[in-house]
Amino acid sequence: MALIDKITFGFSLPHRSPEPIDIAAVRRVAQRAEELGFCDLWVTENTLDHVFCLDSVVALTYAAAVTTKIRLGVSVMVLPLHHPIHVAHQIATLDYLSGGRAILGAGLGRSSHYAEFQIPSERRVARFRESVELIRRLWIDSEVNYSGTIFQLTGAKLGVKPVQQPGPPIWLGGTHPDAIRRAAAIADGWMGAGGGSFEAFRRDIALMKEELERAGRDPASYPLSKRVFLSVHERADVARVELERWFMTVYRNTKGAAQSGFCGTPEEVRGKIEELAETGVNHLILNPVCRYTEQLEALADALRIN
Protein backbone atom coordinates (compact mmCIF):
# COMPACT_ATOMS: atom_id res chain seq x y z
CA MET A 1 0.00 0.00 0.00
CA ALA A 2 1.36 3.42 -0.96
CA LEU A 3 1.83 5.89 1.88
CA ILE A 4 -0.75 8.26 0.42
CA ASP A 5 -3.34 5.48 0.61
CA LYS A 6 -2.96 5.49 4.40
CA ILE A 7 -4.13 9.10 4.60
CA THR A 8 -7.75 9.99 5.23
CA PHE A 9 -8.83 13.28 3.73
CA GLY A 10 -10.98 15.99 5.19
CA PHE A 11 -12.13 19.09 3.36
CA SER A 12 -12.48 22.68 4.50
CA LEU A 13 -15.87 24.30 4.24
CA PRO A 14 -15.81 27.76 2.66
CA HIS A 15 -15.79 29.89 5.82
CA ARG A 16 -12.91 32.43 5.69
CA SER A 17 -12.27 34.52 2.63
CA PRO A 18 -11.27 37.99 1.44
CA GLU A 19 -14.80 38.23 -0.01
CA PRO A 20 -18.19 37.32 1.46
CA ILE A 21 -18.99 33.63 1.00
CA ASP A 22 -22.07 32.49 -0.86
CA ILE A 23 -24.04 30.20 1.47
CA ALA A 24 -24.99 28.10 -1.56
CA ALA A 25 -21.28 27.28 -1.97
CA VAL A 26 -21.12 26.11 1.65
CA ARG A 27 -24.06 23.79 1.03
CA ARG A 28 -22.67 22.46 -2.26
CA VAL A 29 -19.23 21.76 -0.79
CA ALA A 30 -20.68 20.03 2.28
CA GLN A 31 -22.98 17.79 0.28
CA ARG A 32 -20.58 17.03 -2.55
CA ALA A 33 -17.67 16.29 -0.18
CA GLU A 34 -19.90 13.73 1.50
CA GLU A 35 -20.93 12.22 -1.83
CA LEU A 36 -17.31 11.97 -3.00
CA GLY A 37 -16.15 10.15 0.13
CA PHE A 38 -14.25 12.75 2.13
CA CYS A 39 -14.26 11.73 5.78
CA ASP A 40 -14.83 15.08 7.47
CA LEU A 41 -15.55 18.80 7.04
CA TRP A 42 -13.58 21.47 8.89
CA VAL A 43 -13.63 25.15 9.76
CA THR A 44 -11.17 27.32 11.66
CA GLU A 45 -12.10 29.61 14.53
CA ASN A 46 -11.71 33.29 13.65
CA THR A 47 -13.85 36.00 15.22
CA LEU A 48 -12.13 39.39 15.13
CA ASP A 49 -10.68 39.25 11.64
CA HIS A 50 -9.65 41.51 8.77
CA VAL A 51 -11.39 39.20 6.26
CA PHE A 52 -14.84 37.63 6.07
CA CYS A 53 -15.29 34.68 8.45
CA LEU A 54 -18.16 32.56 9.74
CA ASP A 55 -18.59 31.40 13.32
CA SER A 56 -17.17 27.89 13.52
CA VAL A 57 -19.87 26.05 15.46
CA VAL A 58 -22.72 27.78 13.63
CA ALA A 59 -21.17 26.92 10.25
CA LEU A 60 -20.73 23.29 11.27
CA THR A 61 -24.31 23.13 12.52
CA TYR A 62 -25.48 24.34 9.12
CA ALA A 63 -23.31 21.69 7.44
CA ALA A 64 -24.77 19.05 9.76
CA ALA A 65 -28.28 20.00 8.63
CA VAL A 66 -27.52 19.50 4.93
CA THR A 67 -25.52 16.24 5.26
CA THR A 68 -26.07 12.85 6.87
CA LYS A 69 -22.79 11.05 7.55
CA ILE A 70 -19.67 13.16 7.04
CA ARG A 71 -17.93 14.18 10.28
CA LEU A 72 -17.67 17.81 11.41
CA GLY A 73 -14.72 19.49 13.12
CA VAL A 74 -13.30 22.82 14.23
CA SER A 75 -9.54 23.28 13.98
CA VAL A 76 -8.90 24.75 16.33
CA MET A 77 -10.99 26.46 18.98
CA VAL A 78 -8.83 28.67 21.21
CA LEU A 79 -10.16 27.00 24.32
CA PRO A 80 -9.04 29.43 27.07
CA LEU A 81 -11.07 32.21 25.40
CA HIS A 82 -14.27 30.25 26.10
CA HIS A 83 -15.90 28.95 29.25
CA PRO A 84 -15.69 25.16 29.13
CA ILE A 85 -19.34 24.76 30.12
CA HIS A 86 -20.39 26.66 26.99
CA VAL A 87 -18.01 24.65 24.79
CA ALA A 88 -19.22 21.37 26.27
CA HIS A 89 -22.83 22.38 25.56
CA GLN A 90 -22.13 23.65 22.03
CA ILE A 91 -20.22 20.57 20.90
CA ALA A 92 -22.63 18.18 22.63
CA THR A 93 -25.48 19.93 20.82
CA LEU A 94 -23.65 19.70 17.50
CA ASP A 95 -23.01 16.02 18.14
CA TYR A 96 -26.63 15.42 19.08
CA LEU A 97 -28.07 17.27 16.08
CA SER A 98 -25.65 15.58 13.67
CA GLY A 99 -26.20 12.08 14.99
CA GLY A 100 -22.73 11.71 16.50
CA ARG A 101 -20.41 13.40 13.98
CA ALA A 102 -18.63 16.14 15.96
CA ILE A 103 -14.87 16.55 16.52
CA LEU A 104 -13.49 19.25 18.80
CA GLY A 105 -10.09 20.65 17.88
CA ALA A 106 -8.63 22.83 20.62
CA GLY A 107 -5.48 24.87 21.13
CA LEU A 108 -3.91 27.64 23.19
CA GLY A 109 -3.85 30.21 20.38
CA ARG A 110 -1.59 33.25 20.21
CA SER A 111 -0.93 35.89 22.84
CA SER A 112 -2.83 38.49 20.77
CA HIS A 113 -6.04 36.50 21.21
CA TYR A 114 -5.98 36.99 24.97
CA ALA A 115 -5.55 40.75 24.70
CA GLU A 116 -8.41 41.01 22.18
CA PHE A 117 -10.85 39.16 24.43
CA GLN A 118 -9.58 40.61 27.72
CA ILE A 119 -8.70 37.14 28.98
CA PRO A 120 -5.63 36.91 31.23
CA SER A 121 -2.83 34.96 29.57
CA GLU A 122 -1.39 33.95 32.94
CA ARG A 123 -2.04 30.32 33.81
CA ARG A 124 -3.48 29.72 30.37
CA VAL A 125 -2.06 26.18 30.26
CA ALA A 126 -3.76 25.32 33.55
CA ARG A 127 -6.98 26.88 32.24
CA PHE A 128 -6.63 24.83 29.06
CA ARG A 129 -6.02 21.50 30.82
CA GLU A 130 -8.87 22.04 33.28
CA SER A 131 -11.18 23.00 30.41
CA VAL A 132 -10.46 19.73 28.60
CA GLU A 133 -11.03 17.76 31.81
CA LEU A 134 -14.25 19.57 32.63
CA ILE A 135 -15.67 19.27 29.11
CA ARG A 136 -15.14 15.52 29.17
CA ARG A 137 -16.68 15.19 32.62
CA LEU A 138 -19.74 17.17 31.51
CA TRP A 139 -20.15 14.90 28.49
CA ILE A 140 -19.89 11.69 30.50
CA ASP A 141 -21.15 12.20 34.05
CA SER A 142 -24.82 12.59 34.90
CA GLU A 143 -23.80 15.08 37.59
CA VAL A 144 -20.44 16.85 37.82
CA ASN A 145 -18.58 17.87 40.92
CA TYR A 146 -15.30 19.48 39.95
CA SER A 147 -12.73 21.26 42.07
CA GLY A 148 -9.90 22.72 40.01
CA THR A 149 -7.59 25.65 40.58
CA ILE A 150 -9.61 27.74 38.09
CA PHE A 151 -12.99 26.06 37.64
CA GLN A 152 -15.29 24.67 40.32
CA LEU A 153 -18.67 23.00 39.88
CA THR A 154 -21.06 21.34 42.28
CA GLY A 155 -23.92 19.16 41.15
CA ALA A 156 -23.78 20.43 37.56
CA LYS A 157 -25.82 18.71 34.86
CA LEU A 158 -25.28 19.42 31.15
CA GLY A 159 -28.54 19.99 29.31
CA VAL A 160 -27.74 17.53 26.50
CA LYS A 161 -25.34 14.62 26.22
CA PRO A 162 -23.43 13.91 23.00
CA VAL A 163 -24.35 10.84 20.97
CA GLN A 164 -20.72 9.72 20.93
CA GLN A 165 -19.64 8.26 24.24
CA PRO A 166 -17.46 8.85 26.15
CA GLY A 167 -17.76 11.98 24.03
CA PRO A 168 -16.65 13.47 20.71
CA PRO A 169 -12.93 13.13 19.98
CA ILE A 170 -10.77 16.01 21.16
CA TRP A 171 -7.82 16.76 18.89
CA LEU A 172 -5.25 19.20 20.21
CA GLY A 173 -3.31 21.66 18.09
CA GLY A 174 0.08 23.11 18.86
CA THR A 175 3.71 22.78 17.87
CA HIS A 176 5.58 23.75 21.03
CA PRO A 177 7.23 20.64 22.52
CA ASP A 178 5.06 21.03 25.64
CA ALA A 179 1.92 21.15 23.47
CA ILE A 180 3.02 18.04 21.61
CA ARG A 181 3.66 16.17 24.86
CA ARG A 182 0.27 17.31 26.15
CA ALA A 183 -1.45 16.04 23.02
CA ALA A 184 0.29 12.67 23.30
CA ALA A 185 -0.85 12.37 26.91
CA ILE A 186 -4.46 13.55 26.90
CA ALA A 187 -5.77 14.03 23.33
CA ASP A 188 -7.54 11.79 20.83
CA GLY A 189 -5.59 13.32 17.91
CA TRP A 190 -3.07 16.03 17.04
CA MET A 191 -3.14 18.80 14.44
CA GLY A 192 -0.02 20.53 13.15
CA ALA A 193 -0.11 24.25 12.46
CA GLY A 194 -1.95 24.97 9.21
CA GLY A 195 0.10 28.08 8.55
CA GLY A 196 3.36 26.47 9.62
CA SER A 197 5.99 25.37 7.13
CA PHE A 198 6.21 21.81 5.88
CA GLU A 199 9.80 21.71 7.11
CA ALA A 200 8.66 22.50 10.65
CA PHE A 201 5.84 19.98 10.35
CA ARG A 202 8.33 17.20 9.61
CA ARG A 203 10.14 17.96 12.87
CA ASP A 204 6.92 18.31 14.85
CA ILE A 205 5.37 15.06 13.66
CA ALA A 206 8.60 13.16 14.36
CA LEU A 207 8.53 14.47 17.94
CA MET A 208 4.83 13.68 18.19
CA LYS A 209 5.42 10.05 17.24
CA GLU A 210 8.23 9.78 19.79
CA GLU A 211 5.96 11.17 22.53
CA LEU A 212 3.12 8.81 21.59
CA GLU A 213 5.43 5.82 21.83
CA ARG A 214 6.73 7.10 25.17
CA ALA A 215 3.12 7.33 26.37
CA GLY A 216 2.44 3.77 25.20
CA ARG A 217 0.19 4.83 22.33
CA ASP A 218 0.33 3.62 18.74
CA PRO A 219 1.10 6.45 16.25
CA ALA A 220 -0.46 4.38 13.45
CA SER A 221 -3.90 4.47 15.08
CA TYR A 222 -3.66 8.02 16.42
CA PRO A 223 -4.84 10.85 14.12
CA LEU A 224 -1.85 12.96 13.01
CA SER A 225 -3.27 15.80 10.97
CA LYS A 226 -2.40 18.99 9.10
CA ARG A 227 -4.38 21.59 7.19
CA VAL A 228 -3.00 22.19 3.69
CA PHE A 229 -3.86 25.43 1.91
CA LEU A 230 -3.82 24.89 -1.84
CA SER A 231 -4.85 25.86 -5.31
CA VAL A 232 -5.14 23.38 -8.17
CA HIS A 233 -5.60 24.42 -11.77
CA GLU A 234 -4.74 22.94 -15.16
CA ARG A 235 -2.43 25.95 -15.53
CA ALA A 236 0.15 25.85 -12.77
CA ASP A 237 0.89 29.57 -13.12
CA VAL A 238 -2.75 30.43 -12.41
CA ALA A 239 -2.72 28.19 -9.31
CA ARG A 240 0.43 29.88 -8.02
CA VAL A 241 -1.03 33.38 -8.43
CA GLU A 242 -4.23 32.34 -6.61
CA LEU A 243 -2.33 30.84 -3.68
CA GLU A 244 0.07 33.77 -3.33
CA ARG A 245 -2.78 36.28 -3.49
CA TRP A 246 -4.65 34.44 -0.75
CA PHE A 247 -1.62 34.22 1.55
CA MET A 248 -0.90 37.91 1.02
CA THR A 249 -4.50 38.92 1.76
CA VAL A 250 -5.39 36.53 4.58
CA TYR A 251 -2.03 35.76 6.24
CA ARG A 252 -0.30 38.92 4.98
CA ASN A 253 2.64 36.74 4.07
CA THR A 254 3.36 35.89 0.43
CA LYS A 255 6.24 33.59 1.42
CA GLY A 256 3.75 31.37 3.22
CA ALA A 257 2.46 30.12 -0.13
CA ALA A 258 5.75 28.31 -0.76
CA GLN A 259 6.39 27.33 2.86
CA SER A 260 2.98 25.95 3.80
CA GLY A 261 0.84 25.73 0.66
CA PHE A 262 0.57 23.54 -2.43
CA CYS A 263 -0.24 24.76 -5.91
CA GLY A 264 -0.07 23.37 -9.42
CA THR A 265 -1.95 20.99 -11.66
CA PRO A 266 -3.97 18.25 -9.93
CA GLU A 267 -1.26 15.66 -10.58
CA GLU A 268 1.47 18.03 -9.37
CA VAL A 269 -0.43 18.59 -6.14
CA ARG A 270 -0.91 14.84 -5.74
CA GLY A 271 2.85 14.42 -6.05
CA LYS A 272 3.42 16.99 -3.29
CA ILE A 273 0.92 15.23 -1.04
CA GLU A 274 2.73 11.94 -1.71
CA GLU A 275 5.93 13.60 -0.47
CA LEU A 276 4.13 14.87 2.61
CA ALA A 277 2.86 11.33 3.29
CA GLU A 278 6.44 10.31 3.97
CA THR A 279 6.25 12.18 7.30
CA GLY A 280 3.73 9.66 8.62
CA VAL A 281 0.80 12.07 8.55
CA ASN A 282 -2.42 10.05 8.36
CA HIS A 283 -5.03 12.80 8.02
CA LEU A 284 -5.04 15.95 5.90
CA ILE A 285 -7.53 18.79 5.71
CA LEU A 286 -7.55 20.08 2.13
CA ASN A 287 -8.25 23.80 2.15
CA PRO A 288 -8.68 25.39 -1.30
CA VAL A 289 -8.26 29.14 -1.24
CA CYS A 290 -10.85 29.79 -3.98
CA ARG A 291 -13.06 28.00 -6.53
CA TYR A 292 -14.17 25.61 -3.80
CA THR A 293 -16.53 23.32 -5.70
CA GLU A 294 -14.29 23.14 -8.77
CA GLN A 295 -11.24 22.25 -6.70
CA LEU A 296 -13.22 19.76 -4.64
CA GLU A 297 -13.92 17.76 -7.79
CA ALA A 298 -10.34 18.05 -9.09
CA LEU A 299 -8.79 16.95 -5.79
CA ALA A 300 -11.17 14.03 -5.35
CA ASP A 301 -10.22 12.81 -8.82
CA ALA A 302 -6.47 13.36 -8.42
CA LEU A 303 -6.35 11.68 -5.01
CA ARG A 304 -8.63 8.80 -6.08
CA ILE A 305 -10.98 9.43 -3.18
CA ASN A 306 -13.79 6.89 -3.18
Secondary structure as GFF3:
##gff-version 3
##sequence-region A 1 306
A	DSSP	three_ten_helix	3	6	.	.	.	ID=ss1
A	DSSP	beta_strand	8	12	.	.	.	ID=ss2
A	DSSP	beta_strand	16	17	.	.	.	ID=ss3
A	DSSP	alpha_helix	23	36	.	.	.	ID=ss4
A	DSSP	beta_strand	40	43	.	.	.	ID=ss5
A	DSSP	beta_strand	52	53	.	.	.	ID=ss6
A	DSSP	alpha_helix	56	65	.	.	.	ID=ss7
A	DSSP	beta_strand	71	78	.	.	.	ID=ss8
A	DSSP	three_ten_helix	79	81	.	.	.	ID=ss9
A	DSSP	alpha_helix	84	98	.	.	.	ID=ss10
A	DSSP	beta_strand	102	107	.	.	.	ID=ss11
A	DSSP	alpha_helix	111	116	.	.	.	ID=ss12
A	DSSP	alpha_helix	124	140	.	.	.	ID=ss13
A	DSSP	beta_strand	144	147	.	.	.	ID=ss14
A	DSSP	beta_strand	152	156	.	.	.	ID=ss15
A	DSSP	beta_strand	170	173	.	.	.	ID=ss16
A	DSSP	alpha_helix	177	186	.	.	.	ID=ss17
A	DSSP	beta_strand	189	192	.	.	.	ID=ss18
A	DSSP	alpha_helix	198	214	.	.	.	ID=ss19
A	DSSP	three_ten_helix	219	221	.	.	.	ID=ss20
A	DSSP	beta_strand	224	232	.	.	.	ID=ss21
A	DSSP	alpha_helix	236	246	.	.	.	ID=ss22
A	DSSP	pi_helix	247	251	.	.	.	ID=ss23
A	DSSP	alpha_helix	256	260	.	.	.	ID=ss24
A	DSSP	beta_strand	261	264	.	.	.	ID=ss25
A	DSSP	alpha_helix	266	277	.	.	.	ID=ss26
A	DSSP	beta_strand	283	288	.	.	.	ID=ss27
A	DSSP	alpha_helix	292	302	.	.	.	ID=ss28
###
